[in-house]
Amino acid sequence: MSYTENLEIEMQEKMEKTQPHIMVKDLTIAYGDFLIQRNLTFTIKKGDTFIIMGGSGCGKTTLLRHLVGLQRPAKGQVLYGEVSFWDAEPEERERIMMNFGILYQSGALWSSLTLGENVALPLNLYTDLSADQVREVISLKLSLVGLAGFEEYYPSELSGGMKKRAGLARAMVLDPGILFLDEPSSGLDPISAYLIDELILELRESLGATVVIVTHELASIFAVGNNSVLLDSEAKTMIASGDPRTLLANEKDPRIINFLTRGRGAQRE
């Protein structure tokens, strides 16, 4: 391959990384007449590790449900590329959703199935792979999350951190372009949470995926996030967006500073 061809490939890759992968425009989310958040507008670029952050009860997980197709917004748009998800035909929405991998808060593993059977579910539902091919993929994905050899274990036999990693293996089993992770390190001890953060970064690099994470854990926010939106429960809208480290260094709004410093205000880290 010539130097010019290499340069063209590098330029194309850089352009792709700056392209919007997900755009949220003037989004309002509500349960009937009860407003959760309004006027949400932000962009998630391809390859971002994007953090949806804010205090408890501000609507982080509800926003995630709107992004992954589980709840229709009261107003506004969610665009994947140039396609407005909620304005698209059901077949088009299903096509977009096939590119998602989702880790729910609890891991959402079926207690009656082994770990291997849990991870195999998407493969059995959405592919025509043979039993041997399914076993091969399961083995690969479990090894990527540090669970090689645990195929025959049941969820009750796993620790909290192992369940999170098992859920992550299932979320990425179809090699999605976008991973949605709901509180991946919540309820874990500091070391297990750190290992989950490191795993997320490794998987983002190896898969080339865009990662969207719901969390209020500051250690995780600063460890993995390069872009974010901060939701506020009192204002019922977003009060900041951008790289969390940049927000901490430059923002003057006391609400933003207090959230990013655990209420220590001007005593920044």
C-alpha positions in Angstrom: 0.0 0.0 0.0 1.4 3.4 -1.0 2.1 6.3 1.3 -0.8 8.3 -0.4 -3.2 5.4 0.2 -2.2 5.1 3.9 -2.7 8.9 4.3 -6.1 8.7 2.7 -7.1 5.9 5.1 -5.8 7.8 8.1 -7.7 11.0 7.1 -10.9 9.0 6.5 -10.6 7.4 10.0 -10.1 10.9 11.6 -13.1 12.2 9.7 -15.3 9.3 10.9 -14.3 9.9 14.5 -15.5 13.5 14.3 -18.8 12.6 12.7 -21.9 12.5 15.0 -22.9 9.0 15.8 -25.9 10.0 17.9 -27.5 13.4 17.9 -30.2 14.4 20.5 -32.2 17.4 19.5 -34.6 19.3 21.8 -35.6 16.2 23.6 -38.2 16.3 26.3 -38.9 13.2 28.4 -41.9 12.7 30.7 -44.3 10.3 32.3 -47.6 11.6 31.2 -47.8 15.2 32.6 -44.8 14.6 34.9 -41.8 16.3 33.4 -38.4 14.5 33.8 -36.1 16.5 31.6 -36.6 19.1 28.8 -34.7 20.7 26.0 -31.9 18.1 25.9 -29.5 18.8 22.9 -26.1 17.1 22.6 -24.0 15.1 20.2 -22.2 11.8 20.7 -19.3 11.3 18.3 -18.2 7.9 16.9 -15.7 6.4 19.3 -16.7 8.5 22.3 -17.0 7.2 25.8 -20.0 9.4 26.6 -21.2 9.8 30.2 -24.8 10.5 31.1 -24.3 11.9 34.6 -26.3 13.6 37.4 -27.7 13.0 40.8 -30.1 10.3 41.8 -33.6 10.7 40.3 -32.6 13.2 37.6 -33.6 10.9 34.8 -30.3 9.3 33.6 -31.7 5.8 33.0 -34.9 7.2 31.6 -32.8 9.1 29.0 -31.0 5.9 28.2 -34.4 4.2 27.6 -35.2 6.9 25.0 -31.9 6.3 23.3 -32.2 2.5 23.0 -35.8 2.5 21.8 -37.6 1.5 25.0 -39.5 4.7 25.6 -40.8 7.3 23.1 -40.0 11.0 23.9 -42.7 13.6 24.6 -40.9 15.9 22.2 -37.7 16.0 20.1 -35.5 13.7 18.1 -32.8 11.0 18.5 -30.8 10.7 15.3 -28.5 7.8 14.4 -26.5 9.1 11.6 -29.0 10.9 9.5 -32.0 8.7 10.6 -34.5 10.1 13.1 -35.1 7.0 15.2 -38.6 7.7 16.5 -39.8 9.0 13.1 -38.5 5.9 11.2 -40.5 2.9 10.2 -40.5 0.0 12.6 -38.2 -2.0 10.3 -35.7 0.8 10.2 -35.8 1.2 14.0 -35.2 -2.6 14.4 -32.2 -2.4 12.0 -30.7 0.4 14.1 -31.3 -1.4 17.3 -29.4 -4.5 16.0 -26.3 -2.3 16.3 -26.8 -1.9 20.0 -25.4 -3.8 22.9 -27.0 -3.1 26.3 -25.8 -3.8 29.9 -28.6 -3.3 32.4 -27.9 -2.2 36.0 -28.2 -5.6 37.6 -26.6 -7.5 34.7 -30.1 -8.9 33.9 -28.8 -12.5 33.7 -31.3 -15.3 33.6 -30.8 -17.2 36.9 -32.0 -20.5 35.4 -29.4 -20.4 32.6 -25.7 -21.0 32.8 -23.3 -18.1 32.0 -22.7 -19.6 28.6 -26.4 -20.0 27.9 -27.0 -16.4 28.9 -24.3 -15.0 26.6 -25.6 -17.3 23.8 -29.1 -15.9 23.8 -28.6 -13.1 21.2 -26.6 -15.4 19.0 -29.4 -18.0 19.1 -32.1 -15.3 18.4 -30.4 -13.3 15.7 -27.9 -15.4 13.9 -27.8 -18.7 12.0 -24.5 -19.9 13.6 -24.1 -23.6 14.3 -23.8 -24.9 17.9 -20.0 -25.2 17.5 -19.7 -21.6 16.2 -21.9 -20.3 19.1 -19.6 -22.1 21.6 -16.6 -20.6 19.9 -18.0 -17.0 20.1 -19.1 -17.5 23.7 -15.6 -18.6 24.6 -14.0 -15.6 22.9 -16.3 -13.0 24.5 -16.0 -14.5 28.0 -12.2 -14.5 27.6 -12.3 -10.8 26.7 -14.0 -10.0 30.0 -11.8 -12.3 32.1 -14.3 -15.1 32.5 -12.7 -17.8 30.4 -13.8 -21.2 31.7 -16.9 -20.0 33.5 -19.4 -21.2 30.8 -21.1 -23.7 33.0 -21.4 -21.5 36.1 -24.8 -20.1 37.1 -25.3 -16.4 38.0 -25.8 -17.4 41.7 -22.3 -18.7 41.7 -20.8 -15.4 40.5 -19.7 -12.3 42.4 -21.2 -8.9 41.7 -18.2 -7.9 39.6 -18.3 -11.2 37.6 -22.1 -10.7 36.9 -21.3 -7.2 35.5 -18.6 -8.6 33.3 -20.9 -11.5 32.2 -23.6 -8.9 31.3 -20.9 -7.0 29.3 -19.9 -10.2 27.5 -23.6 -10.7 26.4 -23.9 -7.0 25.4 -21.0 -7.2 23.0 -21.6 -10.8 21.7 -23.0 -9.5 18.4 -20.1 -7.0 17.9 -22.4 -3.9 18.2 -21.3 -0.4 17.1 -22.7 1.2 20.2 -22.6 -0.1 23.8 -25.1 1.3 26.3 -24.1 0.6 29.9 -26.4 1.4 32.8 -24.4 1.9 36.1 -21.7 -0.7 35.2 -19.7 -0.1 38.4 -22.5 0.6 40.9 -22.6 -1.6 43.9 -19.1 -2.8 43.4 -16.1 -2.5 45.7 -13.5 0.1 44.6 -11.1 -2.5 43.1 -13.9 -4.3 41.1 -15.2 -0.9 39.9 -11.7 0.0 38.8 -11.4 -3.2 36.9 -14.7 -2.7 35.2 -13.6 0.8 34.1 -10.3 -0.6 32.7 -12.3 -3.3 30.9 -14.6 -0.7 29.3 -11.6 1.2 27.9 -10.0 -2.0 26.6 -13.3 -3.1 24.9 -13.8 0.3 23.3 -10.4 0.2 21.7 -10.7 -3.5 20.6 -14.2 -3.2 19.3 -13.9 0.4 17.9 -17.3 1.0 19.5 -19.0 4.1 20.8 -19.8 3.6 24.5 -22.6 5.4 26.3 -22.6 5.1 30.1 -25.1 6.1 32.8 -23.3 6.7 36.1 -22.9 9.1 39.0 -19.7 7.5 40.1 -17.0 10.3 39.9 -14.1 7.8 39.7 -15.6 6.2 36.7 -16.6 9.5 35.1 -13.1 10.8 35.1 -11.4 7.5 34.4 -13.3 6.6 31.2 -15.3 9.6 29.9 -14.2 11.9 27.1 -17.6 13.5 26.6 -20.7 13.9 28.7 -24.0 15.5 29.6 -24.9 16.6 33.1 -28.6 16.4 34.0 -30.1 18.5 36.9 -33.2 17.3 38.7 -34.2 20.8 39.9 -33.7 22.6 36.6 -35.1 19.5 34.8 -32.7 20.0 31.9 -29.0 19.6 31.1 -26.7 22.1 32.7 -23.4 21.1 31.1 -21.9 19.0 28.3 -18.4 18.1 27.2 -15.3 16.4 28.6 -15.8 16.0 32.4 -12.1 17.0 33.1 -12.6 20.2 31.0 -15.8 20.9 32.8 -14.1 20.5 36.2 -11.2 22.8 35.2 -13.2 25.6 33.5 -16.8 25.7 34.7 -18.0 28.4 37.1 -21.5 27.2 37.7 -21.6 26.0 41.4 -24.0 23.2 40.6 -21.5 21.7 38.1 -18.5 22.2 40.4 -20.4 20.7 43.4 -21.4 17.6 41.5 -17.9 17.0 40.1 -16.2 17.6 43.5 -18.7 15.7 45.7 -19.9 19.0 47.2 -16.5 20.4 48.0 -17.1 23.4 45.8 -13.9 25.3 44.9 -11.7 22.6 46.5 -11.0 20.9 43.2 -8.9 17.9 42.6 
